[in-house]
């Protein structure tokens, strides 16, 4: 069986982000050609395809049947050697997405009033961040929308299982077993998350990279929430104020792949 590596990049530069947010496919002919080239009906059955993505931000990939993909973002001058090491197994992929990939352009329906802003008497452009905290993975959670690739997502060679979640006071402890590398993420949900549309469904408070070469070994991860982790900014007193109540705690491999759940009280 043959392996084919194909590269693709976003054609619009960073300075043209506004246009690509409002136009679903700024270069539809290129997207169509990419879709056709990756179609199972076009590729011979003996060929395995890997797509290398050179991106500077999250954007719709534009491929309905996605092959295995390696997103490189801003890889640096030695990225050729790094890609070879990963593909030939000399190194394992262990990164996680620091953002969510949308299904379509401007999936969160940002307006020009929010970004880049509109002309006012005082400023050339003034942006009003009316979305508050509901942006990124928090928008996907709050609107029950599944992104193309979620915040915190990242595959590796091998697999790890999550178990033994224990919550004592504000301290969370759990266990990872397996091979490869993973970065477990600890999220909390504020007491009013389910009733207040302005409060995110969950927010990340901790992450830790865990690597193992033995399926028999296990790693215990522990984190203690501090006051700032469970606080909100008080506009009146102009300082952080601890929010009391029952908090949910969630541990997962990404924002959409939650493995363990519990709660604690503040």
N, C-alpha and C positions, 0 to 999 in steps of 0.2 A: 504494500500500500504506500502511495506517495503522499508526502506532506507539502502543501503549498502555503507559503507565507505571503499575505497581501497587506499592503499598507493603505491607510486612508486618513485624511486630515480634514479638519474644518477649513473651508476656503475663505471665509470671511474673517478679517483680522479683528483684534479686540476692539479697535476703534469703531467697528461697524456692528457692535452687539445689539444696539437698539433695533436695527433693521431685522436681524435674525430672530429677535424675540417676537416681532410682529408678523413676519413672513415664515410660514411653516417650513418651507424649503427654499432657501435663498438661491440654491443651484439645483433645481429639480432634475435637470438632465443628468447631472453627476450622480444624484441619489438613485435615479432610475437605473443607470448603468451598474452601480454598485449592487443594487437589489438583484438585477439580472445575473451578474457574475457570481453571486452567492447562492443562486437558486439551485435546489437539489436537482431540478430537471435539466440544468445546464451542466453542472459538474459531473464528471464521470464518477461512478460509485467507488472506484479504487482510490480516489483522492480525498484526503483529510485536509480541511482548511483551517488556518488560524489567522485571525484578523488583528493586525497591529494598529492601534488607534493613537494618533498624535493629536492631542487636544490641549487647550489652555483653559477650558472651562467646561461645565456640563452642558450638553446639548443633545437633541434627539439623534440617535444613531442612524435612524432611517432604514433599518433592515428588519423585515418582518420575521425572518427565520434566522436568528442570530447564531453564527458559528462561535466556537471558542475565541475569546477576545482578550488581548493584553493591552490595557490602557496605559499609555506612557506619560501623559501630561507633559511636564518639562523635564526630560530625563537627563540632560547634561551631555557633555561631549563624548563620554564613554558609553553611551547607551547601546551602541552596537555590540560591544562585548557583554554588557549586562543582559541584553536580549538573548544572545547565544547561550550564556550560562543558564538562563531559566529554561529555554527550550530544550537544551540537551541534558538537563537534570543536574548540572553542577551547582546550581543554587535553586532555592525554592521561592516562589512568589509569596510574599508575606505582608503586602501593603493592604490598606483598607481605603475605600473611597471617603474623602473628606466632605462630600456633598452628594446630592441625589441627582440621578440622571432622569430627565423628564421623558414622557412618552411622546409628547408633541411640544413644539416651541411655545413658550409663554404659557405653560400648563397652569401656572398659578394665577394667570390673568392679571398680571401687573399692569398698571396704567402709567401713562407718561407723567401724571401727577406724583406717582410714587417714585419713578425713575425714568429718565434722568431729571425730571422736574419740569416746571413751566416758568416762563418769564414773569417776573413780578416787578413792582416799582423799586423794591430794595435790591433785588438780585437778578443776575442774568438768567439763572435757573434756580428754582427753589423746589426741593423735593419734600413731600409729605409722606412720612412712613406710617401710613394708616394701617398697615398690616400688623403693626405691633410685633409680638413674639411669634406670630403664626406665619413662619417663613421657613423654607427648606424642608427638612424631614418633618418638622412640626406641622407644616401645611398639609403634607400627605397624610399624617396621622389624623389630624382634625377633620379632614374632608373624606376620610376612608378611601383614598385613592392609592393604588399600588404603583409606585414609580417603575420605570424601566429597570433601573438598578438603584437600590436604596443606599442611603448614607450608612457608612460602616461596612459595606459589602466588600468581600474580597476572597477569592478562592485560593487554595493551595494544594500541594501534593500531600495526600493523606487526609485524615479527618479526626476531629476531636469531639468528645461527648461532654456534656455539662451535667453536673449532679451535685447532690448534698448541699443545697442552698440552706444557709442558716442565718437568721437575723437575731442578734442579741443587742438590744438597745439601738444604737445607731450604727453598729458594726455589721457588715455583710460579709459572709464567707461562703465560698463555693469551690468545687473541684473540677478540673479539666483532665481528661484522660485521652490518650491517642497519640498519633504521630503527625508531624508537620508543624505548622505555625498557625496560631489564631490570635485574635485580639478581642477578648471578651469585653463587652461594654456594659456598664452599669447605669441604668436609667431610673429616675424616680418620677412619680406623678404627684402633683400637689393635691391637697385635700379638695379643692374646688375644680379640678381638671375636667370632671365629667359634667359639670353644670355651668361653667363660665366659658363662653366662646372665646374669650381673650386669653385664657390660660391653656398652654400647650398640653396635649394628652400625656406626653412624657418629655423629659429633658435629660440629656446625658450628664453624668457627674464624675465618671471615672472610667478609665480603660487601661489595660495592661497587656503587653505582648507576651505570649507564652509559646515556647517552642520545645519540641521533644522528638527524639529519634527512636524511642522505644514505646511500643504499644502497651507495655506493662507498667510504665511509670505514670505518675499523676502529679499534678501541680495544684496547690491550694492558693487561691487568690482571696485577699481580704482588703476591705476598705471601710473606713469609718467616716460617716458624713459629718462635716463640721457645720458650724452655725450658718456660714454663707451658703452652703449647699441647700439649706432649707429656709432661705430668707427671700424677701422681696424688698424692692426699693420703696421706701416710704417718702412720697412727694412732700408731705407736710414737714416731717422732721429732717428730711434730706439725709437719710442714712438707711443702712440695711436693717430690716426688722425681721426677726424669726417668725415664721408662719406656723402656728400650731394646728394640730389635727392628725388625721390618719393618712399616711403616705403609702402609695404603692411602690414597690421596688421590682425592677425587671432586669434580667441579665440575658444578653443575647450576643450572637455573632454579627448582627447588624441591627439597624433600627426596625427592620421588618422581620427579623428572624430571632424572636424572643424564645429562649429555652427554659428559663426559670422565673417564677413569680413568687412574691411574698408581700409583706407590708410591715410598717413600723409606725410608732406613734411619737409625735413630738409634743 
